[in-house]
Amino acid sequence: MRKKNEFTLGCLLMALVMVFPGADLGYTQPHKASSQTKNPEPREQAAGVKAEHEKFLQKFKEIPPQGMVLIPAGTFMMGSTRGDRDEKPIHEVTLGPFFIDKFEVTQQEFEKVTGSNPSIFISGTFTGGYLEPGESGEEPAKFKGHHRPVERVTWHEANEYCQAVNKRLPTEAEWEYAARAGSTTKFYWGDKSDVAFSWTAKNARSRSHLVGQKKPNAFGLYDMSGNVWEWVVDWENSYSEQPETNPKGPASGINKIMRGGSWYAHPNYSRSTYRGQNSPTIRYTDIGFRCVLAPQ
């Protein structure tokens, strides 16, 4: 009789749970997150990012930012198997659209915003390197400073300039993607150095040169190889093997990355994947920068 009663009580409890699933009978339902706190699905995240990019592009549809080139969103393989250790491993990077300066920031532009010009290679008088036979140190066609890249700028000064004009320094990934312009060769024009595209120690005669004098890359950008090194956002770091989207690099470090080589450097340093690095407080006569405008 006792067994029968226990069975009957158990049946009643089960029936109550089925009829009143929310009833408190010593059984707790698993917690379900509300729709308001649920993390968006990957598809929803992608849609949100796409909408942000379209809004950004629409903003500049009628009047593109002056002196800048639109770099379309895309995915590329960053790094090199043939380069130095810090250029490896090759890894997949996906970037949203952004605008980047067509030329390196000039002395004229820098002085207009900051009120100062730290450059050695200034207007009027040639102050470094050596002259070829028949050249004059005061020949404005060759040594006019206004349209030469600003140099001897620290990373902090470059960063402050870009912020002052409502832009920012490019990330390392943005810089390499823009420099490559779809190429997979050592340089954006091929696998051999070429003086038609770049000012390096091979042809620069120990000085910087007016911006835009060499052939551009496929995106229409000038001096992404040579003339002056260009500061980027990133602290030095090792590459990850994992795919990345809009990478910003580590939050802190000792040295900042520079890209593109310079008039002082061997042509090999002007490869699209070569990574220079230096203290963010250093000043050299061959370090400058350019800025980007991006949705993030």
Secondary structure as UniProt FT lines:
FT   HELIX           2..19
FT   TURN            21..22
FT   TURN            35..37
FT   HELIX           42..59
FT   TURN            66..67
FT   STRAND          68..71
FT   STRAND          74..78
FT   HELIX           85..87
FT   STRAND          91..95
FT   STRAND          98..101
FT   HELIX           107..114
FT   TURN            133..134
FT   TURN            137..138
FT   HELIX           140..143
FT   TURN            146..147
FT   HELIX           155..164
FT   TURN            165..166
FT   HELIX           172..180
FT   TURN            181..182
FT   TURN            188..189
FT   TURN            195..197
FT   TURN            201..203
FT   TURN            211..212
FT   TURN            218..219
FT   STRAND          229..235
FT   STRAND          244..245
FT   STRAND          256..259
FT   TURN            263..264
FT   HELIX           267..270
FT   TURN            272..273
FT   STRAND          276..278
FT   TURN            280..281
FT   TURN            285..286
FT   STRAND          287..288
FT   STRAND          292..293
//
